[in-house]
Amino acid sequence: MVIWFEGAAAVAFVALVVGVLLWLRSVDRRMGKLMQLAESLERRAEVAVAQVSDLLDPVTETVRTVQKSMDGITKLTEATKRIGESANQFSFTVNRISSELNDTVNRVASKSGDKAKRNIADAMGWAEVGYAVWHFWKDKRKEDTAAEALHAKAVN
C-alpha cells in the first residue's frame, strides 16, 4: 500500500510539475505578446516624437519672427513718441515766435501809418502761405519716407 501512496504521490507531483510548466508556458506567451505590444508602442512613440519635432521647428521660427516684429514695433513706437515730442516742442517754439512777431508788428504798426500796417499785413499773409507750403512739403516728405521704409521692410 505504501507503494500505491508513493505512486499516487509521484503521479500528483508529475501532474503538479506539468501544470506548473503549462502555466509557465502560458505566462511566457503572454509576456511575448506584451513585449511585442511594448515594441509596437515604442515605434509609434518614436514616430509621434519625430512628428512633434518636425512641428516644433516651424513654431520656433514663427515665435522668432513674432519676437522680431515686436522688437520692431517697440522701436517704431519709441520713434513715434520722440517725433511727437519734437513736433510739440516745435509747435510751442513757433507759437512763441509768432506771438513775439505779432507783438513787434503791433508796436511798429502803432508807431507808423496805415501804409506800413498794410505792408506788414501783406508780409504776414505771405509768411503764412509760406509756412503752410513748408508744412505741406514736410508732411509729404514724411509720408514718402514712411512708404519707402514699409516697402523696404516688405521686400526684406
Sequence and secondary structure as in RCSB ss.txt:
>XXXX:A:sequence
MVIWFEGAAAVAFVALVVGVLLWLRSVDRRMGKLMQLAESLERRAEVAVAQVSDLLDPVTETVRTVQKSMDGITK
LTEATKRIGESANQFSFTVNRISSELNDTVNRVASKSGDKAKRNIADAMGWAEVGYAVWHFWKDKRKEDTAAEAL
HAKAVN
>XXXX:A:secstr
 HHHHHHHHHHHHHHHHHHHHHHHHHHHHHHHHHHHHHHHHHHHHHHHHHHHHHHHHHHHHHHHHHHHHHHHHHH
HHHHHHHHHHHHHHHHHHHHHHHHHHHHHHHHHHHHS HHHHHHHHHHHHHHHHHHHHHHHHHHHHHHHHHHHHH
HHHHH 
